[in-house]
């Protein structure tokens, strides 16, 4: 998926491509609509959840 970066917030990513939601949910990010999803970057969220950002980006790009 071109155009999605790890610097984008989860909210921005979901607005750009809602099909990414299942990838995030499967990775353990279950609060896609919470305030943090609007304020922290995907990279920050991955760090909080103990996820490898490169693996998560690869999964998102496969959508």
C-alpha positions in Angstrom: 0.0 0.0 0.0 1.8 3.1 -1.2 1.2 6.3 0.6 1.0 4.9 4.2 3.9 5.6 6.4 4.9 4.7 9.9 4.7 8.4 10.8 1.0 8.6 10.1 -1.6 8.2 12.8 -3.8 5.1 12.9 -6.7 7.4 12.2 -5.0 8.8 9.1 -4.2 5.3 7.9 -7.8 4.1 8.3 -9.1 7.1 6.5 -6.7 6.5 3.7 -7.5 2.7 3.5 -10.1 1.2 5.8 -9.0 -2.3 4.6 -5.9 -1.9 6.9 -8.2 -2.3 10.0 -8.0 -6.1 10.1 -4.2 -6.0 9.8 -4.1 -3.7 12.9 -6.6 -5.8 14.8 -4.8 -9.0 14.1 -1.6 -7.4 15.3 -3.3 -6.7 18.7 -4.2 -3.0 18.1 -7.8 -3.3 19.2 -8.5 0.4 20.0 -8.7 1.7 16.5 -11.2 4.4 17.4 -9.7 5.5 20.7 -8.1 9.0 21.2 -4.6 7.5 21.0 -5.4 6.4 17.4 -5.8 10.0 16.5 -2.8 11.3 18.2 0.1 8.8 18.1 1.9 7.5 15.0 1.8 4.0 13.9 5.4 3.6 14.9 4.6 4.9 18.4 1.6 2.5 18.7 3.7 -0.4 17.5 6.3 0.4 20.2 3.6 0.6 22.9 2.2 -2.8 21.8 5.6 -4.4 21.5 5.3 -4.9 17.7 8.1 -4.8 15.1 7.2 -1.8 13.0 8.9 -3.2 9.9 6.9 -6.4 10.0 3.7 -4.4 10.6 4.5 -2.1 7.6 5.1 -5.2 5.5 1.7 -6.6 6.5 0.0 -3.2 5.7 1.7 -3.0 2.3 0.4 -6.5 1.5 -3.2 -5.2 1.7 
